[in-house]
């Protein structure tokens, strides 16, 4: 069984890479704990390939696997954006988290808090960042705010 996956979104990656970003110290704290969990095989780290490419710091992002955006992801995102008021970039991220069954996201973007995902928070000293996935959580996440499930 694979450990839980954590997506590091662009707002998080930007805060991590940019020392002048107001969320930098929080991102460093969270990323350090996530890397510890990755090393101990308690989580897998992912980010969109296009987001990683936009930030030229490959050594910093070495433990992160790239999620490449295929045509099918763009088509599904365009369909999602067309029937909602979601911007295409957010729609692509939502499609990727659904397709890859990602339940946790490291993000400083308030838009993602509206969806059926767990946002990674700054860890306390006594706990790990990544908690075990709840067996009651369905594999397909709700991608529309206020919706129960996104139909496949």
C-alpha positions in Angstrom: 0.0 0.0 0.0 1.4 3.4 -1.0 1.7 6.1 1.7 -0.7 9.1 1.3 0.1 11.6 -1.4 0.6 15.3 -0.7 0.3 17.9 -3.4 2.4 21.0 -3.0 0.6 23.7 -4.9 2.1 26.8 -6.6 1.3 29.2 -3.7 3.2 26.8 -1.4 6.1 26.3 -3.8 6.5 30.0 -4.3 6.5 30.7 -0.6 9.1 28.0 -0.1 11.4 29.3 -2.9 11.1 33.0 -2.2 12.6 34.2 1.1 10.8 37.5 0.9 7.4 35.8 0.7 5.3 36.4 3.9 4.6 32.7 4.1 8.2 31.6 3.7 8.9 30.6 7.2 5.7 28.6 7.5 6.4 26.9 4.2 9.9 26.0 5.4 8.5 24.5 8.6 5.8 22.5 6.8 8.2 21.4 4.0 10.8 20.2 6.5 8.2 18.0 8.2 6.9 16.7 4.9 10.5 15.8 3.8 11.0 14.0 7.1 7.7 12.1 6.5 8.8 11.4 2.9 12.2 10.0 4.0 10.4 7.8 6.6 8.0 6.7 3.8 4.9 8.2 5.5 4.0 10.3 2.4 4.7 10.9 -1.2 5.2 14.5 -2.4 3.8 15.8 -5.7 3.6 19.1 -7.6 2.4 20.1 -11.0 5.3 19.9 -13.5 4.5 23.3 -14.9 4.6 24.8 -11.4 8.0 23.3 -10.7 9.4 24.5 -14.0 8.3 28.0 -13.2 10.6 28.1 -10.1 14.2 27.5 -10.9 15.4 25.6 -7.9 15.7 21.9 -8.7 17.8 21.0 -5.6 15.2 22.3 -3.2 12.4 20.4 -5.0 14.3 17.2 -5.5 12.0 14.9 -3.3 8.9 16.1 -5.2 7.5 14.0 -8.1 6.1 15.8 -11.1 2.5 15.5 -12.1 2.5 16.2 -15.9 -0.7 17.7 -17.4 -1.9 15.6 -20.3 -4.5 16.6 -22.9 -7.1 14.5 -21.0 -6.5 16.6 -17.9 -6.8 19.9 -19.8 -10.0 18.7 -21.5 -11.5 17.6 -18.1 -10.4 20.9 -16.6 -12.0 22.9 -19.4 -15.2 21.0 -19.0 -15.2 21.7 -15.2 -14.4 25.4 -15.7 -17.1 25.6 -18.4 -19.8 24.4 -16.0 -18.6 26.3 -13.0 -16.9 29.7 -12.4 -13.6 28.1 -11.6 -10.5 29.5 -13.4 -8.8 27.0 -15.7 -5.6 26.8 -13.6 -7.5 25.9 -10.5 -9.6 23.4 -12.5 -6.4 21.7 -13.7 -5.2 21.3 -10.2 -8.6 19.9 -9.1 -8.6 17.4 -11.9 -5.1 16.2 -11.0 -6.0 15.7 -7.4 -9.0 13.7 -8.3 -7.3 11.6 -10.9 -4.3 10.9 -8.6 -6.5 10.5 -5.6 -4.6 13.1 -3.6 -6.3 13.9 -0.3 -3.8 16.4 1.2 -2.5 19.7 -0.2 0.2 22.1 1.1 -1.2 25.4 0.0 -1.5 29.1 1.1 -4.4 29.5 -1.5 -7.7 30.1 0.2 -9.6 28.8 -2.9 -8.6 25.2 -2.2 -10.1 25.3 1.3 -13.6 25.1 -0.2 -13.0 21.6 -1.6 -13.0 18.1 -0.1 -9.3 18.0 0.6 -7.2 18.4 3.7 -4.9 21.5 3.7 -1.6 20.7 5.4 -1.2 23.1 8.4 1.9 24.2 10.2 2.8 21.1 12.3 2.9 21.0 16.1 6.0 19.7 17.8 4.2 16.5 18.9 2.6 15.3 15.7 3.6 14.5 12.1 2.3 16.6 9.2 0.8 13.6 7.4 -1.9 11.7 9.2 -3.2 8.4 8.0 -6.0 8.6 5.4 -9.4 8.0 6.8 -11.0 4.9 5.4 -14.4 6.7 5.3 -13.2 9.3 2.8 -14.2 8.4 -0.7 -11.5 8.1 -3.4 -13.3 10.5 -5.7 -13.2 14.0 -4.1 -15.8 16.7 -4.5 -14.3 19.2 -6.8 -17.2 21.7 -6.9 -17.7 23.9 -3.8 -20.7 22.6 -1.9 -21.1 19.5 -4.0 -21.1 16.0 -2.6 -19.3 14.3 -5.4 -18.0 15.1 -8.9 -19.5 12.7 -11.3 -16.9 10.8 -13.4 
